Amino acid sequence: MRIADIRGGRPSLLQMTIRLVPLLPVPWSFLFDLGWIIDEPQRQTLRDKWAGTYVVRQGAKPISTAPIHYKRIAFGGIFLIFPEVGRPEPVIQPPC
């Protein structure tokens, strides 16, 4: 597996720092991550959302382009807005 940014490229040092800092003060925060992704359609942890990163397979290649939407999340009385990759538009082939 590897970590990619929202556009499929290599994440910056700042993004990786934002992604890993929540793990430092609370060693059991991975349990929170597991609980979070159970109800997450994109299977993306909250700290990945903060950093704008995705965990993908090592040899994964993009199959198409997709729009980037901004998703709002209310969590613990705090409202957060994150960019998220939407589902790709279906390609409609003209009839022959």
N, C-alpha and C positions, 0 to 999 in steps of 0.2 A: 504494500500500500504506500501511497505518497500523499502529500498535502498540496492542494492547489488553491489558488485564489479564485475569486468569483468569475473571472474571465478564463480560467483554465491554465493560467501561467504559474510561474514560481512565486510563492508568497514572499513579501519583504521581511526584513528582520523585525520591523515594528509589528507586523501582523503575527509573526511567530511568537513574539514576546507577549502580545495581548492574549494570544491563545493559551500560553503556558503559565502565565502569572496566577490565574485563579487556582492552580493546583498547588502552589507553594504554601499558603497559610493553612489549608485544610487538606490533609492527606487523603481523607475519605471522600473528597468531592467527586471522584469518579462514580460513586454510587448515585449522586445527584444527576450526573451525566446519563447514566443508564436509565434512571427514572424519567428523565426529560425526553430521551429519544423514543421511548415507547409510544408516546402520543404525537410525535413529530412526523409529518408526512415526508419531509425531505431526509429524515434520519440524520439530522445535523444537531450537534450539541449547542447549548446556549453560548458557550465560550467560542465555538466555531462561528456562530452568528456574529458575536461581538468583533471577532477578528476578520470576518469576511472570507473564511476559508472553508474548504470541503476536503474530506478524506475520500480519495478515489483509488482504484486499483492501479498498480504500478504501470501496466502497459495500456491504460485506458486512453482511447482516442475520441475526440468529439465527433458525434454523428451528425450534428446540425447546429444551427444557432438558435438561441432562445432569448426571449425578452427578460430584462431584469426588472422585477417589481419590488416595491417597498412594502414590507410586511410590518404591521403594528402588533406588538405583544404587550399585554398588561401582566406584570409579574411583581408580586409583593408591593402593590400600591405604586409601582413605577411603570411608566409607559415608555416603551422602547421602540425604535424604528430601525429595521435592518433591511439591507438589500438582499434579495433572494432571486435565484434563477428560476424562471417559470418553466412550464412545460413547453416544448417546441411546438410551433404551429404545424399542423398536418400538411403535408405536401399533396395537393390534389393534381392528379395526372389528367390531362385532357383526354377525352375519348378519341380513339383511333379512327 
